[in-house]
Amino acid sequence: MFNNLFKSFANRSLQFKLGSVLLSFLLLGILNYLSVNFFKQIQETDTGVVDAAGRQRMLSQRIAFYSEQIMRGQDEVKGDLKSALRLCNTSLIALKEGGVAPGIANEKVLPPTSKNILPTVLKAEDLWNEYRKNANILIEQKLYLDTLIEVTSMDTAGVINHTEKKSILNPKTLTAITFIEQNAGEMLVRFNNMVKRYVEESNEKQSGLGKLLLSLLSLNILMVGVGFYITNKFIKKPIWEIINYIKHLSKGDLTYQINHSSNDEIGTAIQNLGKLEVNLRSASKFAMEIGNGQFESDFVVEGDKDQLGLALLEMRDRLFDISKEDQKRNWVSEGLAKFGDILRNNQGHLEGMTDKILAYVVKYLEANQGVMFIVNDDEKDNPYLEMVSYYAWGNKKFLKGRVEKGEGLAGRAWIEQNTVYLKEVPNDYVKITSGLGDTNPKSILVVPLKLNEEIYGIIEIASLNVYESYQIEFVEKLAENVASTISTLRVNERTRRLLEQTQQQTEEMRAQEEEMRQNMEELTATQEEMQRKEKEYLEKINELENRSH
């Protein structure tokens, strides 16, 4: 009978064989999970019970300690004593009747105490009720009571009787603390006996569970052995032959022959491997072409579900886009670097620098003509654009040395403070002259030299090419750098002029001081001469008066 079952199983499909093994392991896994989860729950519950019982010992000691502190006059611990009593009583009820012991076992519900341990719990509960009652007296009653007594005193006038208030120890609190002190040790012993009984019961459970786990382990070993035999005979060996075939196929060896034939899924897999060989060969060739930068290469996918083919085509498209973006970034970076060299090497004078800047921009953009204007604000009320450079401009009659605001594309860009880009150029705007004759440009690019919302000039470029956005952004970055350079040069020029004016004013002030000093000296000499003459006149007058007398 066993042989018949084995032959019937061998003639089944690979899906049935593998499904049988997987189903067996799945059922075994479910059994293991349920068993382990059951054992874990029991262990967690026992641990929670033991922890709750162990905490009772600690709480009884804490209650005795708080009671002693209250008898010493520290009323501030009454709240702590009340919390400890409530927690200890709640945990004892949970242990006895079942329920939640706060802070124990993640607030899980503990089972009721078994009949074997219940007498021990009831014995501890009897003492606990009296213990808690006396501890509550310490919370509710005052430590001292006020009473009136008569006091007799003598003075010179005679005997005087009067009453005084005096505090005496409260008899109720004294009785309560006495009870707690006398029974604190016994309370600890009874709670300790509870812990011992819970631990003993837990150990007995763990011993029984260990035997069940050993039986379950034996079943696992048996099932694994059966599964290994089935997997090795009907799945592993055929698959290993397929793996060897794939290894040779991956190395390019197409002469290897697989020694297995069947009508199950493995036979179908071997047939598909032949198709896979062809697809892999085509994919490898296509990937190599892409790696060599041949992005125009194409690859034929087997259908909408050919993920490898679709991924290769997507990779080609993405690499092509990345290559174009890299070329754009490199073009911009290289252009900015060369432009920076021009600015560094021509920082002295604006005139020569603008010619080199314009020539560089036109050549780098592969444009045909260009002109640069600088804002002239000498006339404060009427600033205008002054042409400072032009490059390869065929018909000079279209060039104006002065452009007002709003006049032409340059004046428009000045007012709007934005780039103007035309791809439809009027026929009479400008002609590009070459060996083939005069040609109308395909695009006009006008970029303001703007820095911090201030316009310093305009660059206008005419070209037979149409520019992309990254090229226009490149020119705008150059324009900002040029504006920064012009701003710096103007600041330096203003500084130089102010320095010259200051020096000139200083010289004039020195000359005026020298002139004033000379005038003062002449004035002093004049005053001295006048005083001398006045003295002479007075002497003559006195002499004449003396003669008349």
C-alpha positions as CSV (number, residue, x, y, z in Angstrom):
1,M,0.0,0.0,0.0
2,F,2.8,2.4,0.8
3,N,4.5,1.6,-2.5
4,N,1.3,2.4,-4.4
5,L,1.0,5.7,-2.6
6,F,4.6,6.6,-3.3
7,K,4.3,5.8,-7.0
8,S,1.1,7.8,-7.2
9,F,2.9,10.8,-5.5
10,A,5.8,10.5,-7.9
11,N,3.6,10.7,-10.9
12,R,2.0,13.9,-9.7
13,S,2.9,17.4,-11.0
14,L,5.7,19.4,-9.4
15,Q,3.1,21.8,-8.2
16,F,1.3,19.1,-6.2
17,K,4.6,17.8,-4.8
18,L,5.8,21.2,-3.7
19,G,2.4,22.2,-2.5
20,S,2.2,19.0,-0.3
21,V,5.5,19.8,1.3
22,L,4.7,23.4,1.8
23,L,1.2,22.6,3.2
24,S,2.8,20.1,5.6
25,F,5.3,22.7,6.8
26,L,2.6,25.4,7.0
27,L,0.4,23.2,9.2
28,L,3.5,22.4,11.3
29,G,4.3,26.1,11.5
30,I,0.8,26.9,12.6
31,L,1.0,24.2,15.2
32,N,4.3,25.5,16.4
33,Y,3.1,29.1,16.5
34,L,-0.1,28.2,18.5
35,S,1.9,26.0,20.9
36,V,4.7,28.6,21.4
37,N,2.1,31.4,21.8
38,F,0.2,29.3,24.3
39,F,3.3,28.5,26.2
40,K,4.4,32.2,26.1
41,Q,1.0,33.4,27.4
42,I,1.2,31.0,30.2
43,Q,4.7,32.0,31.1
44,E,3.8,35.7,30.8
45,T,0.8,35.2,33.0
46,D,2.8,33.3,35.6
47,T,5.5,35.9,35.5
48,G,2.9,38.7,36.0
49,V,1.4,36.8,39.0
50,V,4.8,36.3,40.6
51,D,5.7,39.9,40.0
52,A,2.5,41.2,41.4
53,A,2.9,39.0,44.5
54,G,6.5,40.1,44.9
55,R,5.4,43.7,44.8
56,Q,3.1,43.1,47.7
57,R,6.2,42.4,49.9
58,M,7.8,45.7,48.8
59,L,4.6,47.6,49.3
60,S,4.1,46.3,52.8
61,Q,7.6,47.5,53.7
62,R,6.9,50.8,52.1
63,I,3.6,51.2,54.1
64,A,5.5,50.5,57.3
65,F,8.1,53.1,56.4
66,Y,5.6,55.8,55.5
67,S,3.7,55.1,58.7
68,E,6.9,55.6,60.8
69,Q,7.5,58.9,58.9
70,I,4.0,60.1,59.7
71,M,4.6,59.4,63.4
72,R,7.7,61.6,63.2
73,G,5.5,64.4,62.1
74,Q,6.1,64.2,58.3
75,D,2.5,64.7,57.1
76,E,3.7,65.2,53.5
77,V,4.1,61.4,53.0
78,K,0.4,60.8,53.7
79,G,-0.3,61.0,50.0
80,D,2.4,58.4,49.3
81,L,1.0,56.1,52.0
82,K,-2.5,56.4,50.5
83,S,-1.2,55.5,47.0
84,A,0.7,52.6,48.4
85,L,-2.4,51.2,50.3
86,R,-4.6,51.6,47.2
87,L,-2.0,49.9,44.9
88,C,-1.4,47.0,47.4
89,N,-5.1,46.4,47.9
90,T,-5.9,46.5,44.1
91,S,-3.1,44.1,43.4
92,L,-4.2,41.7,46.2
93,I,-7.8,41.7,44.8
94,A,-6.4,41.0,41.3
95,L,-4.3,38.1,42.5
96,K,-7.2,36.6,44.5
97,E,-10.2,37.1,42.1
98,G,-8.4,37.8,38.8
99,G,-8.0,41.2,37.2
100,V,-5.5,43.9,36.3
101,A,-2.6,44.6,38.7
102,P,-1.5,48.2,37.8
103,G,2.0,48.3,36.3
104,I,2.3,44.5,36.0
105,A,2.4,42.4,32.9
106,N,1.6,45.3,30.6
107,E,-1.8,45.8,32.3
108,K,-3.0,42.3,31.2
109,V,-5.7,40.6,33.2
110,L,-4.4,38.1,35.7
111,P,-6.2,34.8,36.3
112,P,-7.9,34.1,39.7
113,T,-5.8,32.3,42.3
114,S,-6.0,28.5,42.1
115,K,-7.6,26.5,44.9
116,N,-4.2,25.2,46.1
117,I,-2.9,28.7,46.8
118,L,-6.1,30.4,47.8
119,P,-5.8,29.5,51.6
120,T,-2.4,31.2,51.6
121,V,-3.8,34.3,49.9
122,L,-6.8,34.4,52.3
123,K,-4.5,34.2,55.3
124,A,-2.5,37.2,54.0
125,E,-5.7,39.0,53.3
126,D,-7.0,38.7,56.8
127,L,-4.0,40.4,58.3
128,W,-3.9,42.9,55.4
129,N,-7.4,44.1,56.1
130,E,-6.4,45.1,59.7
131,Y,-3.1,46.4,58.5
132,R,-4.8,48.6,55.9
133,K,-7.4,49.8,58.4
134,N,-4.8,51.0,60.9
135,A,-2.7,52.6,58.1
136,N,-5.8,54.6,57.0
137,I,-6.2,55.8,60.6
138,L,-2.7,57.4,60.3
139,I,-3.9,59.1,57.1
140,E,-7.3,60.3,58.5
141,Q,-6.4,61.2,62.1
142,K,-4.2,64.0,63.5
143,L,-1.0,63.1,65.2
144,Y,-1.6,65.4,68.1
145,L,-4.8,66.6,69.9
146,D,-5.2,70.1,71.5
147,T,-6.5,70.2,75.2
148,L,-7.0,72.9,77.8
149,I,-5.4,72.7,81.3
150,E,-5.5,75.0,84.3
151,V,-2.2,76.7,85.4
152,T,-1.7,78.5,88.8
153,S,0.9,81.2,89.1
154,M,1.8,83.6,91.9
155,D,2.6,87.3,91.6
156,T,2.8,90.2,94.1
157,A,-0.9,90.6,94.1
158,G,-1.8,87.0,94.9
159,V,-2.7,83.7,93.2
160,I,-3.9,83.9,89.5
161,N,-5.5,80.9,87.8
162,H,-5.7,80.7,84.0
163,T,-6.0,78.1,81.2
164,E,-3.4,77.1,78.6
165,K,-3.7,75.0,75.4
166,K,-1.5,72.0,75.2
167,S,-1.0,69.3,72.5
168,I,-1.1,65.6,73.4
169,L,-0.4,62.5,71.2
170,N,-3.6,61.1,69.6
171,P,-4.4,57.7,71.1
172,K,-5.9,56.4,67.9
173,T,-2.8,57.1,65.9
174,L,-0.7,55.7,68.6
175,T,-2.7,52.5,68.6
176,A,-2.5,52.3,64.8
177,I,1.2,52.7,64.6
178,T,1.7,50.2,67.4
179,F,-0.3,47.6,65.4
180,I,1.6,48.3,62.2
181,E,5.0,48.1,64.0
182,Q,4.0,44.8,65.7
183,N,2.6,43.2,62.5
184,A,4.9,44.6,59.8
185,G,7.1,41.5,60.0
186,E,4.2,39.1,60.0
187,M,2.7,40.9,57.0
188,L,5.9,40.6,55.1
189,V,6.1,36.8,56.0
190,R,2.5,36.2,54.7
191,F,3.1,38.0,51.5
192,N,6.4,36.1,51.1
193,N,4.6,32.8,51.5
194,M,2.2,33.9,48.7
195,V,5.2,34.5,46.5
196,K,6.7,31.1,47.3
197,R,3.4,29.3,46.5
198,Y,3.0,31.2,43.2
199,V,6.6,30.3,42.2
200,E,6.1,26.6,43.1
201,E,2.9,26.5,41.0
202,S,4.7,28.2,38.1
203,N,7.6,25.8,38.2
204,E,5.1,22.8,38.1
205,K,3.4,24.3,35.0
206,Q,6.8,24.9,33.3
207,S,7.8,21.3,33.9
208,G,4.6,20.1,32.1
209,L,5.0,22.5,29.3
210,G,8.6,21.4,28.8
211,K,7.4,17.8,28.2
212,L,4.9,19.0,25.6
213,L,7.6,21.1,23.9
214,L,9.9,18.0,23.7
215,S,7.0,16.0,22.0
216,L,6.5,18.9,19.6
217,L,10.2,19.0,18.8
218,S,10.2,15.3,18.0
219,L,7.2,15.9,15.6
220,N,9.1,18.7,13.9
221,I,12.2,16.6,13.4
222,L,10.1,13.8,11.8
223,M,8.2,16.2,9.5
224,V,11.5,18.0,8.5
225,G,13.0,14.6,7.6
226,V,10.1,13.6,5.4
227,G,10.0,17.0,3.7
228,F,13.7,16.8,3.1
229,Y,13.5,13.4,1.4
230,I,10.6,14.5,-0.9
231,T,12.3,17.8,-1.7
232,N,15.6,16.2,-2.5
233,K,14.2,13.4,-4.7
234,F,11.6,15.2,-6.7
235,I,12.7,18.9,-6.5
236,K,16.3,19.4,-5.5
237,K,18.0,17.0,-7.9
238,P,16.1,18.2,-11.0
239,I,16.6,21.8,-10.0
240,W,20.3,21.2,-9.4
241,E,20.6,19.9,-13.0
242,I,18.8,23.1,-14.2
243,I,21.2,25.2,-12.1
244,N,24.2,23.5,-13.8
245,Y,22.6,24.2,-17.2
246,I,22.1,27.8,-16.2
247,K,25.7,28.1,-15.0
248,H,27.0,26.9,-18.4
249,L,24.5,29.1,-20.1
250,S,25.7,32.1,-18.1
251,K,29.3,31.4,-19.2
252,G,28.3,31.2,-22.9
253,D,28.5,27.4,-23.1
254,L,25.6,26.2,-25.3
255,T,26.9,22.6,-25.7
256,Y,25.8,21.5,-22.2
257,Q,22.9,19.0,-22.3
258,I,20.6,18.5,-19.3
259,N,20.0,14.9,-18.2
260,H,16.4,15.2,-17.2
261,S,13.2,14.9,-19.0
262,S,9.7,14.9,-17.6
263,N,6.2,16.2,-18.3
264,D,6.0,18.2,-15.2
265,E,6.8,21.9,-14.6
266,I,10.6,21.2,-14.7
267,G,10.3,19.9,-18.2
268,T,8.5,23.1,-19.2
269,A,11.2,25.1,-17.4
270,I,13.9,23.5,-19.5
271,Q,12.1,24.4,-22.7
272,N,11.8,28.0,-21.6
273,L,15.5,28.1,-20.7
274,G,16.2,27.8,-24.4
275,K,14.2,30.9,-25.1
276,L,15.9,32.6,-22.2
277,E,19.3,31.9,-23.8
278,V,18.2,33.7,-27.0
279,N,16.8,36.7,-25.0
280,L,19.9,36.9,-22.8
281,R,22.1,37.0,-25.8
282,S,20.1,39.8,-27.3
283,A,20.0,41.7,-24.0
284,S,23.7,41.4,-23.5
285,K,24.4,42.7,-26.9
286,F,22.0,45.6,-26.4
287,A,23.5,46.5,-23.0
288,M,27.0,46.6,-24.5
289,E,25.9,48.9,-27.2
290,I,24.3,51.3,-24.7
291,G,27.5,51.1,-22.6
292,N,29.5,52.2,-25.7
293,G,27.2,55.2,-26.0
294,Q,25.1,53.9,-29.0
295,F,21.8,55.1,-27.7
296,E,20.2,54.8,-31.1
297,S,20.3,51.0,-30.7
298,D,17.0,49.2,-30.4
299,F,15.8,46.1,-28.6
300,V,12.7,44.0,-29.4
301,V,10.7,43.1,-26.3
302,E,8.8,39.9,-26.1
303,G,5.6,41.6,-24.9
304,D,4.1,43.9,-22.3
305,K,5.3,41.6,-19.5
306,D,8.9,41.4,-20.7
307,Q,10.3,43.4,-17.7
308,L,13.9,42.9,-18.7
309,G,13.4,44.2,-22.2
310,L,11.3,47.1,-21.0
311,A,13.8,47.9,-18.3
312,L,16.6,47.9,-20.8
313,L,14.7,50.3,-23.1
314,E,13.9,52.5,-20.1
315,M,17.6,52.4,-19.0
316,R,18.6,53.4,-22.5
317,D,16.3,56.4,-22.5
318,R,17.3,57.5,-19.0
319,L,21.0,57.2,-19.8
320,F,20.5,59.1,-23.0
321,D,18.7,61.9,-21.0
322,I,21.4,61.8,-18.3
323,S,24.1,62.0,-21.0
324,K,22.3,65.1,-22.5
325,E,22.0,66.7,-19.1
326,D,25.6,66.1,-18.3
327,Q,26.6,67.6,-21.6
328,K,24.5,70.7,-20.8
329,R,26.0,71.0,-17.3
330,N,29.5,70.5,-18.6
331,W,28.9,73.1,-21.3
332,V,27.6,75.6,-18.8
333,S,30.4,74.9,-16.2
334,E,33.1,75.1,-18.9
335,G,31.6,78.4,-20.2
336,L,31.4,80.0,-16.8
337,A,35.0,78.9,-16.0
338,K,36.3,80.5,-19.2
339,F,34.3,83.6,-18.6
340,G,35.7,83.9,-15.1
341,D,39.2,83.9,-16.6
342,I,38.2,86.7,-18.9
343,L,36.9,88.8,-16.0
344,R,39.9,88.1,-13.8
345,N,42.3,89.1,-16.6
346,N,40.5,92.3,-17.6
347,Q,39.5,94.0,-14.3
348,G,41.1,97.3,-15.0
349,H,39.1,99.0,-17.8
350,L,35.5,98.6,-18.9
351,E,36.1,99.4,-22.6
352,G,38.5,96.6,-23.5
353,M,36.7,94.1,-21.2
354,T,33.3,94.5,-22.9
355,D,34.8,93.7,-26.3
356,K,36.3,90.5,-25.1
357,I,33.1,89.5,-23.2
358,L,30.9,90.1,-26.2
359,A,33.2,88.2,-28.5
360,Y,33.4,85.3,-26.1
361,V,29.6,85.1,-25.6
362,V,28.9,85.2,-29.4
363,K,31.6,82.5,-30.2
364,Y,30.6,80.2,-27.3
365,L,27.0,80.3,-28.3
366,E,28.0,79.8,-31.9
367,A,26.0,82.9,-32.7
368,N,26.7,85.3,-35.5
369,Q,26.3,88.9,-34.3
370,G,26.2,90.7,-31.0
371,V,26.1,94.1,-29.4
372,M,26.5,95.3,-25.8
373,F,25.0,98.5,-24.2
374,I,25.9,100.0,-20.9
375,V,23.5,102.3,-19.0
376,N,24.8,105.9,-19.0
377,D,23.3,107.8,-16.1
378,D,25.4,110.9,-16.4
379,E,22.1,112.7,-17.2
380,K,20.4,111.8,-14.0
381,D,16.9,112.7,-15.3
382,N,17.4,111.0,-18.7
383,P,19.5,107.8,-18.5
384,Y,20.0,105.9,-21.7
385,L,21.7,102.8,-23.2
386,E,25.1,103.6,-24.7
387,M,26.6,101.1,-27.1
388,V,30.1,100.1,-26.0
389,S,30.8,97.0,-28.1
390,Y,29.6,95.1,-31.2
391,Y,30.8,91.9,-32.9
392,A,30.5,90.9,-36.5
393,W,27.5,93.2,-37.2
394,G,27.0,93.1,-40.9
395,N,24.9,96.2,-41.5
396,K,26.1,99.0,-39.3
397,K,23.0,101.2,-40.1
398,F,21.0,99.1,-37.7
399,L,23.4,100.0,-34.9
400,K,22.5,102.9,-32.7
401,G,25.0,104.4,-30.3
402,R,22.2,105.6,-28.0
403,V,19.0,103.7,-27.1
404,E,16.3,105.2,-24.9
405,K,14.1,103.4,-22.5
406,G,11.4,101.3,-24.3
407,E,13.1,101.8,-27.7
408,G,13.6,98.5,-29.6
409,L,14.2,95.2,-28.0
410,A,17.0,96.5,-25.9
411,G,14.9,99.4,-24.5
412,R,12.0,96.9,-23.9
413,A,14.3,94.5,-22.0
414,W,15.6,97.5,-20.0
415,I,12.1,98.5,-18.9
416,E,10.8,95.0,-18.2
417,Q,14.1,93.9,-16.6
418,N,13.6,90.5,-18.2
419,T,15.1,88.5,-21.0
420,V,13.5,88.9,-24.4
421,Y,13.9,85.9,-26.8
422,L,12.5,86.1,-30.4
423,K,12.3,83.1,-32.7
424,E,10.4,84.9,-35.3
425,V,12.6,87.8,-36.4
426,P,11.2,90.5,-38.8
427,N,12.8,90.5,-42.2
428,D,13.9,94.1,-41.9
429,Y,15.4,93.8,-38.4
430,V,18.9,92.7,-39.2
431,K,20.8,90.7,-41.8
432,I,23.6,88.2,-41.1
433,T,26.3,88.5,-43.8
434,S,28.3,85.5,-44.9
435,G,30.0,84.1,-47.9
436,L,26.6,82.8,-49.1
437,G,25.0,86.2,-48.9
438,D,22.7,88.0,-46.5
439,T,20.5,85.8,-44.3
440,N,17.7,86.7,-41.8
441,P,18.6,85.4,-38.3
442,K,16.4,82.7,-36.8
443,S,16.5,84.1,-33.2
444,I,17.3,87.3,-31.3
445,L,18.3,87.0,-27.6
446,V,18.3,90.2,-25.5
447,V,19.5,89.7,-21.9
448,P,19.7,92.6,-19.3
449,L,22.8,92.9,-17.2
450,K,20.9,92.8,-13.9
451,L,22.2,92.7,-10.4
452,N,20.0,93.1,-7.3
453,E,17.1,94.3,-9.5
454,E,19.3,97.1,-11.0
455,I,20.0,97.2,-14.7
456,Y,23.6,98.0,-15.8
457,G,23.3,97.2,-19.5
458,I,22.0,95.0,-22.2
459,I,23.5,92.2,-24.4
460,E,21.8,91.5,-27.7
461,I,22.7,88.5,-29.8
462,A,21.5,87.5,-33.3
463,S,22.0,84.0,-34.5
464,L,21.1,81.5,-37.2
465,N,20.5,78.9,-34.4
466,V,17.6,78.4,-32.0
467,Y,18.7,78.2,-28.4
468,E,17.5,75.9,-25.6
469,S,16.5,77.1,-22.1
470,Y,19.8,76.0,-20.5
471,Q,21.8,78.2,-23.0
472,I,19.6,81.2,-22.3
473,E,20.1,80.6,-18.5
474,F,23.8,80.4,-19.2
475,V,23.8,83.9,-20.8
476,E,21.7,85.2,-17.9
477,K,24.3,84.0,-15.4
478,L,27.0,85.6,-17.5
479,A,25.0,88.8,-17.6
480,E,24.7,88.8,-13.8
481,N,28.5,88.4,-13.5
482,V,29.1,91.2,-16.0
483,A,26.7,93.4,-14.1
484,S,28.5,92.6,-10.8
485,T,31.8,93.5,-12.5
486,I,30.4,96.8,-13.9
487,S,29.0,97.6,-10.5
488,T,32.4,97.0,-8.9
489,L,34.2,99.1,-11.5
490,R,31.7,102.0,-11.0
491,V,32.0,101.9,-7.3
492,N,35.8,101.9,-7.7
493,E,35.5,104.9,-10.1
494,R,33.3,106.8,-7.8
495,T,35.7,106.1,-4.9
496,R,38.6,107.3,-7.0
497,R,36.8,110.5,-8.0
498,L,35.7,111.2,-4.4
499,L,39.3,110.6,-3.3
500,E,40.6,113.1,-6.0
501,Q,37.9,115.6,-5.0
502,T,38.9,115.2,-1.3
503,Q,42.5,115.7,-2.1
504,Q,41.8,118.8,-4.2
505,Q,39.6,120.3,-1.5
506,T,42.3,119.6,1.0
507,E,44.9,121.4,-1.1
508,E,42.5,124.3,-1.6
509,M,41.9,124.5,2.2
510,R,45.6,124.5,2.8
511,A,46.0,127.4,0.3
512,Q,43.2,129.3,2.0
513,E,44.8,128.8,5.4
514,E,48.1,130.1,4.1
515,E,46.4,133.2,2.6
516,M,44.5,133.8,5.8
517,R,47.8,133.5,7.8
518,Q,49.4,136.1,5.5
519,N,46.4,138.4,5.8
520,M,46.6,138.1,9.6
521,E,50.3,139.0,9.6
522,E,49.6,142.1,7.4
523,L,46.7,143.1,9.6
524,T,48.8,142.8,12.7
525,A,51.6,144.9,11.1
526,T,48.9,147.5,10.1
527,Q,47.6,147.6,13.6
528,E,51.0,148.0,15.0
529,E,51.7,150.9,12.5
530,M,48.5,152.6,13.4
531,Q,49.2,152.3,17.1
532,R,52.7,153.8,16.5
533,K,51.2,156.7,14.6
534,E,48.5,157.2,17.1
535,K,51.1,157.4,19.8
536,E,53.1,160.0,17.8
537,Y,49.9,162.0,17.2
538,L,49.1,162.0,20.9
539,E,52.6,163.1,21.8
540,K,52.4,166.0,19.3
541,I,49.0,167.1,20.6
542,N,50.4,167.1,24.2
543,E,53.4,169.1,23.1
544,L,51.2,171.6,21.4
545,E,49.0,171.9,24.4
546,N,52.0,172.5,26.6
547,R,53.2,175.2,24.4
548,S,49.8,177.0,24.4
549,H,49.9,177.1,28.2
